[in-house]
Amino acid sequence: MRVARWYSNSDVRVEETPVPDISAGEMLVRIEACGICGSDVMEWYRIDRAPLVLGHEVGGQVVEVGKGVTNYREGDRVTIAHHVPCNTCKYCLSGHYTVCETLRTTNFYPGGLSEFVRLPEIVVDRGVFNIPDAMSYREATFAEPLACVSRALRKTDMKIGDTLLVIGSGIAGLFYVQLAKHLGAGKVFATDISQYRLSIAEKLGADVVINADEDVPSRVKELNNGYLADVVVLCTGVTSAVRQALDSVDRCGTVLFFAATGPGVEIPFSVNDTFWRNDVTLTTSYAASPDDYREALELISQGVINTEVMTTHILPMNDVAKGFQLVAEADESVKVIIEPQK
């Protein structure tokens, strides 16, 4: 079978490798569509482990089930969680599934950017979700990133009528725009340095779009009755954006660090001026639990997320290197989907 093997963002090769054999409790899934995530192009995070077969935003069809698998059968259309929790550690038992050590070590093999993947027994047990009949494989690739965003937005305790500022209008930022509007946010601001992405944010419901090179805190205050944002979501790890976020949050507000910074980045700030008197909360969010996947599929089915507008490129396997280039450049693209069978 063909796989896309990643050596670096500028060196992604289509190579041949054997179709994985499966054992009892496992499944083999033919991948019909796989999105390229922004985390897939974080070279500093992956380069010491290269070469890798990346890809975790998938939609596919079950082609073989191992002995003992009773919940799925050949022909089922599924999306898959690449990381799953143990459900028994102290973190899982307190509802913090995404810091579970098992979740951080599980995966499917060899990766979503391949024609077939083998699902280990633990993933079959708690990380496989049937795709609704009316949903396409392409739409199903939105489930994983949307699950992460849905979980993260809950952590901000955003209330109906709150003002939300989304810093960075890539795929995650555009999810936040749509989901916040759906949940009753009062006003949603979106920023980016790309006019192309700002135009999509506006199309998807952002009340105000601001070029990130402007004085964002002043613009928010000017257009929000003199107040800063109740919730600020950082969907970029650029250092200047972090400073912008801290300067844009209102008293009693929350800053969500959704995107990672570069390695070793430290942000100096005054505890007294930024937090102590203003009751500001900083929080983070990583990954998603199986329940978040189910919620994401429901949101997509309901049409809360406009997958058509967000899907900017659909490429065959032989063009996977172009796909990585588009995502790494982060300019005139949002959702880039690879179809390994083509």
Backbone torsions as a table, in degrees:
resi	resn	phi	psi	omega
1	MET	NA	162.2	178.4
2	ARG	-92.8	141.4	173.2
3	VAL	-132.5	154.6	172.6
4	ALA	-98.4	109.8	-176.7
5	ARG	-99.6	123.5	-175.5
6	TRP	-93.8	120.9	174.2
7	TYR	-104.7	-32.4	173.2
8	SER	-168.1	173.3	179.5
9	ASN	-61.8	-26.8	-179.6
10	SER	-99.2	5.8	-178.6
11	ASP	-142.2	86.6	178.2
12	VAL	-120.9	120.1	-171.6
13	ARG	-116.1	140.2	172.1
14	VAL	-87.0	116.6	-175.9
15	GLU	-126.6	164.0	177.9
16	GLU	-100.0	140.4	176.5
17	THR	-151.0	155.6	-178.3
18	PRO	-63.9	146.4	171.2
19	VAL	-63.7	131.9	-176.9
20	PRO	-64.2	141.7	169.9
21	ASP	-83.4	148.9	178.3
22	ILE	-114.8	155.9	178.4
23	SER	-114.2	-176.9	178.3
24	ALA	-56.1	137.2	178.4
25	GLY	83.1	-5.2	-176.2
26	GLU	-103.9	171.9	176.7
27	MET	-140.5	154.9	173.0
28	LEU	-113.3	128.2	-177.3
29	VAL	-122.2	131.7	173.4
30	ARG	-84.7	122.4	-177.4
31	ILE	-83.9	121.9	179.9
32	GLU	-98.0	-27.3	-180.0
33	ALA	-154.7	141.7	178.6
34	CYS	-145.6	124.6	176.7
35	GLY	-80.7	152.7	172.3
36	ILE	-97.6	117.3	-177.1
37	CYS	-84.6	153.5	175.2
38	GLY	-58.9	-31.1	178.3
39	SER	-69.9	-21.9	178.2
40	ASP	-66.9	-22.2	-177.9
41	VAL	-104.5	14.1	174.8
42	MET	-81.4	84.2	-173.6
43	GLU	-55.9	-44.2	-176.6
44	TRP	-59.8	-27.4	-176.6
45	TYR	-81.6	-23.6	-170.6
46	ARG	-121.7	-17.6	-165.9
47	ILE	-61.4	-30.8	-178.8
48	ASP	-75.8	-7.2	177.6
49	ARG	-108.9	0.9	-178.8
50	ALA	-66.8	151.6	2.5
51	PRO	-82.7	151.1	-177.0
52	LEU	-135.8	152.5	166.0
53	VAL	-101.2	108.5	-175.7
54	LEU	-92.3	-174.5	176.8
55	GLY	107.0	119.9	179.6
56	HIS	-140.0	0.0	178.2
57	GLU	-100.6	90.6	-165.0
58	VAL	-125.9	155.2	167.3
59	GLY	-136.2	134.2	-177.3
60	GLY	-160.3	-173.3	-176.6
61	GLN	-126.7	134.5	177.8
62	VAL	-68.4	127.5	179.3
63	VAL	-115.0	-16.2	178.7
64	GLU	-157.5	137.5	176.2
65	VAL	-120.2	142.1	179.7
66	GLY	-82.6	167.8	178.6
67	LYS	-56.3	134.1	177.9
68	GLY	93.2	-11.2	178.3
69	VAL	-82.0	117.4	-177.0
70	THR	-118.1	-17.0	-175.7
71	ASN	-83.8	-14.6	-177.8
72	TYR	-134.4	156.9	178.9
73	ARG	-144.1	164.8	178.9
74	GLU	-54.1	133.2	-179.8
75	GLY	100.7	-15.4	178.7
76	ASP	-64.0	138.1	176.4
77	ARG	-94.4	124.9	-171.5
78	VAL	-139.3	156.4	161.4
79	THR	-117.2	160.2	-166.3
80	ILE	-135.8	138.5	169.9
81	ALA	-84.4	124.0	-179.6
82	HIS	-77.8	-25.3	175.8
83	HIS	-117.4	132.7	178.1
84	VAL	-133.1	148.4	-177.4
85	PRO	-85.3	166.4	179.4
86	CYS	-81.2	-25.9	-178.6
87	ASN	71.3	6.4	-178.0
88	THR	-127.1	-15.8	-178.0
89	CYS	-75.5	172.3	-176.9
90	LYS	-64.3	-30.8	179.4
91	TYR	-70.1	-47.3	178.9
92	CYS	-61.8	-43.2	-177.1
93	LEU	-66.6	-19.5	176.5
94	SER	-100.8	8.2	176.3
95	GLY	88.5	4.4	-178.4
96	HIS	-99.1	63.3	-172.3
97	TYR	-62.3	-30.9	-171.2
98	THR	-80.4	-5.1	172.4
99	VAL	-104.4	7.7	176.2
100	CYS	-63.6	135.9	-179.2
101	GLU	-64.5	-35.1	178.3
102	THR	-64.0	-42.7	179.0
103	LEU	-58.4	-35.7	-176.8
104	ARG	-78.1	-10.6	-177.2
105	THR	-115.8	-12.4	179.7
106	THR	-83.1	156.6	177.8
107	ASN	-170.7	170.4	169.8
108	PHE	-103.6	166.7	-170.3
109	TYR	-124.3	136.1	1.8
110	PRO	-91.4	-14.2	-176.8
111	GLY	155.4	159.9	-173.8
112	GLY	-66.4	-22.8	179.9
113	LEU	-87.5	61.0	179.1
114	SER	-151.7	165.4	-177.4
115	GLU	-74.5	-29.1	179.1
116	PHE	-141.0	149.6	173.8
117	VAL	-131.8	145.7	173.9
118	ARG	-96.5	128.4	177.7
119	LEU	-100.0	119.9	176.7
120	PRO	-65.7	163.8	-173.8
121	GLU	-56.3	-39.9	-177.4
122	ILE	-66.4	-34.0	177.2
123	VAL	-71.7	-40.7	176.5
124	VAL	-59.3	-38.6	-176.5
125	ASP	-67.3	-38.8	-171.4
126	ARG	-141.3	11.2	-176.5
127	GLY	-131.6	21.1	179.6
128	VAL	-117.6	133.0	-174.7
129	PHE	-132.3	127.6	179.1
130	ASN	-67.8	135.3	176.9
131	ILE	-81.5	128.4	177.2
132	PRO	-55.4	148.8	-175.4
133	ASP	-54.9	-37.6	-175.3
134	ALA	-82.8	-3.0	-175.9
135	MET	-98.6	136.6	179.0
136	SER	-83.9	165.0	175.1
137	TYR	-61.5	-37.1	179.1
138	ARG	-62.2	-45.5	178.7
139	GLU	-62.5	-35.7	-178.3
140	ALA	-63.3	-24.3	179.0
141	THR	-68.3	-12.9	178.1
142	PHE	-81.2	-14.2	-172.6
143	ALA	-61.9	-46.6	-176.5
144	GLU	-63.7	-53.2	-179.7
145	PRO	-65.3	-34.3	177.8
146	LEU	-67.0	-37.0	177.1
147	ALA	-59.2	-41.8	178.9
148	CYS	-63.4	-41.8	-178.9
149	VAL	-69.5	-41.7	-179.3
150	SER	-61.0	-44.5	177.4
151	ARG	-61.4	-44.5	-175.9
152	ALA	-64.9	-41.4	-178.2
153	LEU	-65.4	-34.4	175.4
154	ARG	-60.8	-35.5	-177.6
155	LYS	-67.8	-18.8	179.2
156	THR	-81.1	-14.0	-175.5
157	ASP	57.8	34.5	177.0
158	MET	-57.5	134.0	-179.1
159	LYS	-109.0	159.9	175.9
160	ILE	-57.2	131.0	-179.9
161	GLY	92.7	-11.2	179.4
162	ASP	-66.0	151.6	173.1
163	THR	-90.9	130.6	-179.2
164	LEU	-117.0	132.1	173.7
165	LEU	-113.1	120.2	178.6
166	VAL	-104.4	116.4	-179.3
167	ILE	-100.4	105.9	-176.1
168	GLY	106.3	112.2	-174.1
169	SER	-108.3	44.1	168.3
170	GLY	-78.3	-161.2	-174.8
171	ILE	-59.8	-43.4	180.0
172	ALA	-64.2	-45.8	179.2
173	GLY	-58.7	-39.4	179.7
174	LEU	-70.5	-31.4	171.6
175	PHE	-61.9	-46.9	-179.2
176	TYR	-60.0	-41.8	178.7
177	VAL	-56.5	-51.7	-175.5
178	GLN	-69.7	-42.1	-177.3
179	LEU	-69.2	-39.9	179.1
180	ALA	-64.1	-41.9	177.2
181	LYS	-62.7	-41.2	179.1
182	HIS	-62.3	-35.0	-176.4
183	LEU	-89.5	1.8	172.1
184	GLY	99.0	20.6	175.3
185	ALA	-57.9	143.6	-178.6
186	GLY	-71.9	-51.0	179.6
187	LYS	-143.5	134.9	-179.3
188	VAL	-117.8	120.7	174.6
189	PHE	-101.3	143.2	176.4
190	ALA	-133.1	137.7	178.5
191	THR	-122.6	159.4	171.9
192	ASP	-174.9	164.8	173.4
193	ILE	-91.6	-10.3	-179.0
194	SER	-97.7	118.7	177.6
195	GLN	-64.7	-31.0	177.9
196	TYR	-60.3	-48.7	-179.4
197	ARG	-69.6	-34.4	177.2
198	LEU	-64.1	-36.2	179.2
199	SER	-65.9	-35.3	177.6
200	ILE	-71.4	-39.3	177.8
201	ALA	-59.0	-41.4	178.9
202	GLU	-65.4	-42.3	179.7
203	LYS	-62.6	-31.2	-176.4
204	LEU	-92.6	6.3	170.8
205	GLY	119.3	-2.0	177.4
206	ALA	-61.2	132.3	-179.8
207	ASP	-73.8	-34.7	179.9
208	VAL	-140.8	134.3	173.4
209	VAL	-114.8	140.6	-175.3
210	ILE	-133.3	131.5	173.3
211	ASN	-66.3	130.8	-174.1
212	ALA	-64.2	-15.2	178.1
213	ASP	-79.2	-10.3	177.8
214	GLU	-79.2	175.4	173.9
215	ASP	-80.0	87.7	-172.2
216	VAL	-61.6	-48.4	-180.0
217	PRO	-56.7	-41.2	179.9
218	SER	-66.1	-40.1	179.9
219	ARG	-65.6	-41.8	178.4
220	VAL	-62.0	-45.8	-179.1
221	LYS	-62.5	-41.9	-179.4
222	GLU	-62.1	-38.4	-173.8
223	LEU	-100.1	7.9	-177.4
224	ASN	-130.6	40.7	175.4
225	ASN	57.6	33.9	176.2
226	GLY	86.5	2.3	-179.3
227	TYR	-107.6	151.6	171.4
228	LEU	-82.2	-171.9	-174.5
229	ALA	-84.4	140.1	176.5
230	ASP	-70.5	-37.3	179.4
231	VAL	-131.3	129.0	176.2
232	VAL	-118.8	126.2	-179.7
233	VAL	-113.1	121.8	-180.0
234	LEU	-93.8	108.4	178.8
235	CYS	-107.1	20.2	173.4
236	THR	-144.7	147.6	-179.2
237	GLY	-99.1	10.1	179.2
238	VAL	-61.1	133.0	-174.4
239	THR	-56.6	-42.8	-179.5
240	SER	-62.6	-31.0	179.2
241	ALA	-70.3	-34.9	177.8
242	VAL	-63.6	-45.3	177.5
243	ARG	-61.3	-40.6	178.6
244	GLN	-61.2	-41.5	179.7
245	ALA	-63.4	-45.7	-179.0
246	LEU	-63.8	-30.8	-179.9
247	ASP	-83.5	-9.9	-173.4
248	SER	-105.3	-6.0	-175.6
249	VAL	-89.2	138.2	-178.6
250	ASP	-80.8	168.4	173.8
251	ARG	-56.9	140.4	-177.5
252	CYS	65.2	14.1	-179.0
253	GLY	-89.0	179.6	-177.4
254	THR	-130.9	135.8	172.0
255	VAL	-110.4	122.2	178.9
256	LEU	-102.9	119.5	175.1
257	PHE	-89.2	96.2	-177.9
258	PHE	-92.6	-36.9	-179.3
259	ALA	-95.7	149.1	176.2
260	ALA	-81.3	150.2	172.3
261	THR	-84.3	-177.9	171.2
262	GLY	-71.6	169.6	-178.3
263	PRO	-65.2	136.3	174.7
264	GLY	75.2	7.4	-178.4
265	VAL	-73.2	131.5	174.8
266	GLU	-124.6	138.5	-177.8
267	ILE	-113.9	109.5	177.9
268	PRO	-77.4	139.0	175.2
269	PHE	-153.7	160.5	179.3
270	SER	-87.8	117.0	177.5
271	VAL	-59.5	-43.1	-177.5
272	ASN	-65.1	-50.6	-174.6
273	ASP	-73.5	-35.0	-174.0
274	THR	-88.0	-38.0	-169.8
275	PHE	-121.3	-48.6	-165.6
276	TRP	-52.5	-50.5	-176.7
277	ARG	-88.9	-9.7	-172.4
278	ASN	-109.1	-3.9	175.4
279	ASP	59.2	36.3	-179.1
280	VAL	-81.9	140.1	178.2
281	THR	-109.0	133.3	171.4
282	LEU	-107.2	134.4	177.4
283	THR	-144.3	164.6	179.8
284	THR	-131.3	169.2	174.9
285	SER	-154.7	137.0	-179.3
286	TYR	-135.4	131.6	171.4
287	ALA	63.7	-161.8	-175.0
288	ALA	-154.7	157.7	177.7
289	SER	-97.5	166.4	176.9
290	PRO	-54.0	-38.9	178.6
291	ASP	-63.2	-32.5	178.0
292	ASP	-66.7	-35.0	176.1
293	TYR	-62.3	-44.6	-179.7
294	ARG	-61.7	-42.3	178.5
295	GLU	-63.8	-41.0	-179.4
296	ALA	-61.9	-44.1	178.5
297	LEU	-61.2	-37.3	178.4
298	GLU	-67.1	-42.2	178.7
299	LEU	-62.4	-40.3	178.0
300	ILE	-66.8	-42.9	179.5
301	SER	-61.4	-35.8	-179.3
302	GLN	-76.3	-9.8	-178.4
303	GLY	81.4	13.1	177.6
304	VAL	-63.3	-35.3	179.4
305	ILE	-105.2	125.6	179.5
306	ASN	-86.0	90.3	-177.1
307	THR	-70.9	-27.5	-177.6
308	GLU	-66.0	-46.3	-179.6
309	VAL	-67.0	-34.9	-176.9
310	MET	-77.7	-22.5	-179.9
311	THR	-81.3	107.0	-175.6
312	THR	-102.9	-23.4	-178.1
313	HIS	-144.9	131.2	173.7
314	ILE	-124.7	117.0	-170.6
315	LEU	-126.2	149.4	173.1
316	PRO	-76.3	167.5	-177.2
317	MET	-54.9	-40.1	-176.8
318	ASN	-65.4	-14.9	178.8
319	ASP	-103.7	19.2	-175.8
320	VAL	-63.2	-33.1	178.7
321	ALA	-63.1	-37.9	176.0
322	LYS	-63.8	-39.3	178.8
323	GLY	-59.9	-44.3	178.3
324	PHE	-64.4	-37.3	178.3
325	GLN	-63.1	-43.3	179.4
326	LEU	-61.2	-45.1	-177.9
327	VAL	-69.2	-39.6	-180.0
328	ALA	-65.3	-36.5	-180.0
329	GLU	-71.8	-28.7	175.3
330	ALA	51.4	47.8	-179.6
331	ASP	-121.5	-93.5	-175.9
332	GLU	-93.6	57.9	174.1
333	SER	-157.0	155.7	172.8
334	VAL	-127.8	-80.8	-180.0
335	LYS	-100.6	117.3	177.8
336	VAL	-107.8	120.9	-176.3
337	ILE	-115.9	132.6	175.6
338	ILE	-104.2	136.0	175.9
339	GLU	-109.8	96.9	-172.1
340	PRO	-61.1	-23.5	-178.4
341	GLN	-82.0	-3.7	-176.9
342	LYS	-113.0	NA	NA
